[in-house]
Amino acid sequence: MSELPEPRGAESLCYSAGVMVLSKEHPRRLLYRSVEPVLTPSMPEERRGAVSDVVFPTGIDRRDDLGLPDRIDVYYGMADNRIGAARLDVPERLPSGAPADHAADERRLHFANEEIS
């Protein structure tokens, strides 16, 4: 096995992931965005690898099959070297987060020549 590079210093970049919730009826409408990341590189496997200090979600699985519709398993890349799994329990109420873009709701959005109000 080859030697993995050491994590870079505090001045280097770190790739993390947050949460956003889109409208079911209008998926272009942002309802919620987390202020802080919910998945950050903290374990050695996330901090050392082909690209250090990186976690990136690649898939989610709502666990209805276990009778747990509020549980979501998140599969994610770890430092471009491994695959990890994290568990997200959806709260009954979302914590305070970044406000949705209400200004966008008030103006017309154009996407692929389609107007959306």
C-alpha positions as CSV (number, residue, x, y, z in Angstrom):
1,M,0.0,0.0,0.0
2,S,1.3,3.4,-0.9
3,E,1.9,6.1,1.7
4,L,-1.0,8.6,1.9
5,P,-0.1,12.3,2.0
6,E,-0.4,14.1,5.3
7,P,-3.3,16.6,5.7
8,R,-2.4,20.1,4.8
9,G,-2.2,22.9,7.4
10,A,-5.1,25.0,8.7
11,E,-4.7,27.4,5.7
12,S,-5.7,24.7,3.3
13,L,-9.3,24.2,2.0
14,C,-11.8,21.8,3.4
15,Y,-14.7,20.4,1.4
16,S,-17.9,19.8,3.5
17,A,-21.6,19.3,2.9
18,G,-24.7,21.0,4.1
19,V,-28.4,20.3,3.9
20,M,-31.0,22.0,1.7
21,V,-34.7,21.3,1.3
22,L,-36.6,22.0,-1.9
23,S,-40.3,22.3,-2.4
24,K,-41.9,19.0,-3.5
25,E,-44.3,20.8,-5.8
26,H,-41.8,23.3,-7.1
27,P,-38.3,21.7,-6.8
28,R,-36.6,24.9,-8.0
29,R,-37.8,26.7,-4.9
30,L,-35.4,26.6,-1.9
31,L,-37.2,26.1,1.4
32,Y,-34.3,25.6,3.8
33,R,-30.5,25.7,3.7
34,S,-28.3,24.8,6.7
35,V,-26.0,27.6,7.9
36,E,-23.2,25.2,8.9
37,P,-22.1,22.0,7.3
38,V,-23.6,18.8,8.6
39,L,-20.9,16.5,7.2
40,T,-17.2,17.6,7.6
41,P,-14.0,15.7,7.3
42,S,-13.0,14.7,10.9
43,M,-11.9,11.1,10.8
44,P,-8.4,10.2,9.6
45,E,-10.0,8.4,6.6
46,E,-11.6,11.7,5.6
47,R,-8.6,13.8,6.3
48,R,-5.9,11.8,4.5
49,G,-6.2,10.4,0.9
50,A,-5.9,11.3,-2.7
51,V,-7.5,14.6,-1.9
52,S,-7.2,15.4,1.8
53,D,-9.9,17.1,3.9
54,V,-12.8,16.2,1.6
55,V,-16.2,14.6,2.1
56,F,-18.8,14.6,-0.7
57,P,-22.2,13.0,-0.6
58,T,-22.9,10.8,-3.6
59,G,-26.2,9.2,-2.7
60,I,-29.0,9.1,-0.1
61,D,-31.4,6.3,0.9
62,R,-34.6,7.0,2.9
63,R,-35.0,3.9,5.0
64,D,-38.7,3.1,4.5
65,D,-37.6,-0.5,4.2
66,L,-36.8,-0.5,7.9
67,G,-40.0,1.3,8.9
68,L,-37.9,4.4,9.5
69,P,-39.1,7.1,7.1
70,D,-37.3,9.8,9.1
71,R,-33.9,8.1,8.8
72,I,-31.7,8.8,5.8
73,D,-28.5,7.0,5.1
74,V,-26.0,9.2,3.2
75,Y,-23.2,7.5,1.2
76,Y,-20.2,9.7,0.7
77,G,-16.7,9.9,-0.6
78,M,-13.9,10.2,1.9
79,A,-10.7,12.0,0.7
80,D,-11.2,10.5,-2.8
81,N,-9.9,7.3,-1.3
82,R,-12.8,5.5,0.4
83,I,-16.6,5.4,0.6
84,G,-18.4,6.1,3.9
85,A,-21.9,5.9,5.2
86,A,-23.5,8.4,7.6
87,R,-26.9,8.4,9.2
88,L,-29.2,11.5,9.2
89,D,-32.3,11.5,11.4
90,V,-34.8,14.0,10.1
91,P,-36.1,16.2,12.9
92,E,-39.8,16.9,13.3
93,R,-38.9,20.6,12.9
94,L,-35.8,21.9,11.1
95,P,-33.4,24.0,13.2
96,S,-32.9,27.6,12.3
97,G,-31.1,27.9,9.1
98,A,-30.3,30.3,6.3
99,P,-33.4,31.9,5.1
100,A,-34.7,30.7,1.7
101,D,-34.3,33.2,-1.1
102,H,-37.6,35.0,-0.7
103,A,-36.5,37.6,-3.2
104,A,-36.4,34.9,-5.8
105,D,-40.0,33.9,-4.9
106,E,-41.1,37.5,-5.6
107,R,-39.5,37.8,-9.0
108,R,-40.0,35.6,-12.0
109,L,-37.4,32.9,-12.6
110,H,-36.4,31.9,-16.1
111,F,-35.1,28.4,-16.5
112,A,-34.7,26.7,-19.9
113,N,-37.0,29.3,-21.5
114,E,-39.7,28.3,-19.0
115,E,-41.3,30.9,-16.7
116,I,-41.9,30.0,-13.1
117,S,-43.8,32.2,-10.7
